[in-house]
Amino acid sequence: MTNRWQRCWDVAPEIYLLLKESDSLEAARDVVVGYLQSLDWTHRREAAEMDPWDYVLFNEGLECLKNLFSPRNERAAKNSSLEQLWRAAATGDAEVSDDFVDEFFHLFKAVKVQADVYPSMLMEGTTAPDFTKYEGREAGKRRSDYLDEMARRMDEHLSRYRSGLDPEVARKRAENRERVLALLGGDEGDWHDWRWQFRHVFKDELGLSQIREIINLSPDHDRSISLALEKGVPFGVTPHYLHLMDEDPSDQDFALRQQVFPPLKYVQKMIAHRGDRKVALDFMRERDTSPEELVTRRYPRVAIIKPYDSCPQICVYCQRNWEITSPFMPSAMASEAEIDGALDWYAEHEAMMDVLVTGGDPLVMNDGLIDRILGRLAEMDQILSIRIATRTPVTVPQRITEELCEIFGSYHDLGRRSLSVVTHFMHPREVTAETVEAIRRIRVLGMDVYNQQVFTFANSRRFETAALRIVLKKIGVDPYYTFNMKGKSEMEEYAVPIARILQERKEEARLLPGIFRTDEPVFNVPFLGKDHLRAWQNHEIIGIQPDGRRTYRFLPWEKNIVQVKPYIYDDVSIGGYLRRLRERGEDPEKYRSIWYYY
Ligand code: SF4
């Protein structure tokens, strides 16, 4: 037996023996599942004597194991992890990765009531007072002291992530701004002019040479951007966004660089699919959910319209990388006939109550065109909400001018319809004084601003997203969605296991006041739309692949209305994610409860 299995079998020697003594896979299935059933009943009968949280972990681990050993699920996952366990017990090893072994080590710990979740990452080294011994004011004071300690420890984590409102960060950025302006031959007035910002987006060979003069690119990024530009893969960074970065790659600007500087693998994949991106990379199958040119519809009462299919700055993880073009390409603008056709479609569809004007970034369009589109939508009685999806408050906050806000204000007519902005902050570091001013201009109109964050490796450390929620609340933006970064193969190094998004929600977001954690963690099911990750009915684990990836079955949002084919998804492995965190200097021990989220 190789050592890597030993700790697995030490935790669950009964399972080891049952597997080892079975002379066929089906015999192993019968005895192991029988053992789990009896364990289940034993603990159900005696659960009152077990710590309630241990019981929850036991129960969830048990459900997972039963799921993993089900022949029906094996067929769907296209792998039998039971067979691999059986071979490992019988012969000493099996053709699986260490990440696979780690998954079963933790599942066995859960069902043997040995899950190592205490002491929690946050309160390590403290003992919670026995509050039942106290009453009244004394009880209240002791509880308050304990919560103070919890908050103090949260602050220790949160203080790692300083926003651009921090005076020291702001001072550094003022220097960066001077350097950008000096290079581009601009002045303060230019900086605050969105047209100047647009004109100077770094998006070609000249732009790359200018970036090199302002910041030091890592050799990998330098190579991948050069290749992207050579082969026409969309790339762009605004002067405003570039000035948020430190001169040298640092831990602080890691998340910013990751968003716009593409990894080589991504560029290569985009090049390889140059001719068939619209099919090969359209993960969400928008091609099959568009009833009219520029319109995508996945839900009964809302659809999106995409009049412009590029952005001033291109996000590497963009879900629409199959159609997004380089910044400001003339072809990004839909024709007048297409826009009119899409607006006519809305006019003909009485069911449409909410419309998301998106793209690309619709605020690249001129004010006149924005006014025209909003005006047409506002004529439709059925439309009660118009949302404008734009990342400009982050990438070019100067775009939110008084004139544009005047247009917005004219359509925000409470009692008739509301207009709101949906934006896309990824990290506290992106918030600046200019951002605050942009948001303020929108909010004084009485409009709401919501945030959609994509949960990637770059913003997934302990309390990193909690820090974003806090600063967003401070500037008047409500967290709306946190998107699971799907494991599109070209973007795997950005992906985070579903278990981490669930852990973040429970162990970090939950500690904030409810009004700060208004975002819903979601998984976008191709073709069908968002599944809420917190709802247990929506997804279940059905397999562990030999390389340690969990396989999930997603039941789409409309499962209770109509029978819909489930979606099978192989996640990135937890073991691989923890290794990437270690490479970034994180202590994987601080994430150890991740294994118990499914
Ligand atoms: S702002 Fe949105 S549409 Fe534009 S590149 Fe980023 S993710 Fe894609």
Residues whose N, C-alpha, C, O or C-beta is under 5 A from the ligand:
A	BS01	SF4	C311 Q313 I314 C315 C318 Q319 G359 G360 R391
